[in-house]
Amino acid sequence: MKNIIIIGCGSHASELVDYIEYINKNSSTQQYHIKGLIDNTDAHYLHYNYNYKFIGNIDDHAIDSNVYYLLGIGNVTIRSKVLEEFRSKNAKFTGIIHPTALISSSAEIGEGTIISHNVSVGPKAKIGAFNVINSRCTIGHDTEIGDNNFLSPQVVLGGYVKIKNLNFLGTNSCVLPEIEIESNNKIMAGMTITSKVHNNETVFFRYKEKLVVKQ
């Protein structure tokens, strides 16, 4: 059994709590014990009415070597900053794979990555560290995903897609086969990506026109 502290108390953290409770309920033995949650405000903690202890702030948290940390922050930039700080203090991290996910035996999944419910991960797919693959996403065969990307619900990646680091993909976005997305991009909800996305771009629709804007 893993003892866990969740970093963050917001909406993403609340979903992780649900996943852990589902896993424990449907396992013959308890897989995870949530020691508590940390955040720089207790507003979200109170909003979600967690049944677990509020331990304190993120910024002044003393690393507990007896637990694993789980990133419960959705914002890619903040996730990256907190991750860097905690890893510099030798914090141990874990990921979670929801038991309803369908993952090929030949797929690779990195440290700290979250695989949500009803996700499909195809053969020879490679998913790096600290990614969030949200509910009902489809990761095609031979796809490569770097580190610390956030895929919103129902994102579809075709086969041989390559995504680097620190990207946000909005709900119901789709990347066609063999397309590459570099780093630090925002793909807004509903977009279909048909050509390469370079670094620091935002892709969205305006008046039914597709726009690509340099950040």
N, C-alpha and C positions, 0 to 999 in steps of 0.2 A: 504493500500500500504506500502511495506517495502522499506525503504531507505537502500542502500547497498554500502559498499566499498569492492572491490575485492582485496584480497591479492595475489600479483603476476600479471605479465603481459605477461607471456609466452603462450605456445600453449594450455595448459589446461585452462588458464584464457580466452583465445580467444573463446574456445568452450562454456564456461559458459556464456559469453556475447551473443553468438548466441542463447543459450537456453532461456535466459531471454528475448531477443528481440522476439523470437518465442512465448513465453508464453504471453507477453504483446500484441502482434499482434493478437493473437487468443483468447483473453479474452474480455469480455464485458467492464471491467474496468481495468485500469493499475494495475498490481500486484506488480511490482518492479520498483524502480527508482535507477539507478546506479549513485551514487554521484561521483565516480571516482575509480581509481586504484592506488595501491602502489607497489613499488618494489625497490630493492637496485640499480637498473640501469634502465635507460629509453630506453635501446637498443631494448628490446622486445616490449615495448610500441610503439616505432617508427616503428618497423617492421610490426606490425599488424594494425597500422594506426587507432587506436580506436577513436570513436567519443565521448569519455568521458575524463574527466580531469585526468591528471597525478598529484596525490596529493603529492607524495614525497616518501622518503625511508621507508622501513619496520622497520629498526632497531631503528630509532628515531621518529617513528610515535606516536603521542599523541592520545590515544583512544577517540573516539567520542561516547558518550553514547546515542546519538540519532540515531545511525545507527546499522545495523546488518552487520557482516563481513562474507565474503564467501571465503573459502580457494581455491585459484586458482593456487596452486602449486602441481605439479605431483609427485615430488620426495618424497618418503615416509619418509625418515629421516629428510629432511628439513621441510616437513609438520608438523611432530611431534614436532620439536623444536619451530617453529613459533607458533603453537597452544598452547604449554605450556606457552610461553612468553605472548601471548595475553590474555589467560584465567587468568593468574596471575594478569593481569591488569583489570580484570572484563569486558573484551570485550564480547559482545553478538554475537552469531553466528547463521547462518541459513543454511539450506540445500536447495536443489532444486530437485523437481521431474518433469521430462519432461512429458507433457500431453500425449505423445504417449506410455508411459510405461504401461504395463499391470501388475497390482499389486493386489494380492489376498487381499480380505477384512480382512483376518485373519493374514496377514503378519504384522510384526512390524519393523519399521524403526527408527533409532536413530537420535539424534541431529546432524546437520551439514552434513548429508550424501547427496551425489549427486547421483541421479538416472537418467541416460541419456536416450536418445531416443530409443524406441523400445526394452527396457529391459523387461524381464518377471520375475516376482517374485512369486513363488508358495505358496500354502497354508501353514500356520504355519511357514513360514520362519522368522527368526529373524536376522535383520541386525543392528549392533551396530552403534556407533557414528563416524562421520567424515570419512566414507568410500567413495570411488569413485567406482561406478558401471557403467562402461562405456557402450557405445552404443552396443546394440544387445546382451548383456549378458543374460544368462538364469540361474536363481537361483532356484534350485529345491525345492520341498516341504520339509518342516521340516529341512531345512538347517539352520545352525547357523554361523553367521559371527561376529567376535569381533569388535575391533575398529581400525581405521586408516589403512585400507587395500586398495590397489589400484588394481582393476580388469580392465585390458585392454579390448579393444573391443572384443566381441564374445567369452568371457570366458564362459564355461559351467560347472556348479556345479550340480552333481546329487543329488538325494534326500538323506537327513540325513547326508550330508557332514558337517563337523565342521572345521571352520577356526578361529584361534585365532587373534592375533594382528600384525600389522606392516609387512604385507606380500605384495609382488608384484607378480601378476600373469600376464604373458605375453599374447599377442594376440593369440586367438584360442587355448589356453590351456584348458584342460578338467580334472576335478576331478571326478572319478567314485563314485557311491553312497556309502555312509557310511564311506568314507575315511576321516581321520583327518590330518589337517595341523596345526602345532603349530605356533610359532611366529618368526618374523624376517627372513623370507625365501624369496627366489627369484625362481619363477617357470617361466622358459623362454618360449618364444613363441612356440606354437605347441605341448607342452608336454602333455602327458596323464598320470595322476597320479593314480597309481593303488595300492599304499601302503602308509602307514603313512609317513609323512614328519615331522621330529623333528625340534628343534630350530636351527636357524643360518645355514641353508643349501641352496645350489643353485642346482637346478635340470635342466639339459640341455643335449642335444645330442652332441656327438663327433663321427664323422665317423659312424653314424647310431647306436651308442651305447649310452644307457642312463647312465649318470653319476650323482652321488650325491656327492657333495663336501662340507665338513665342512668349514664354514667361520672362 
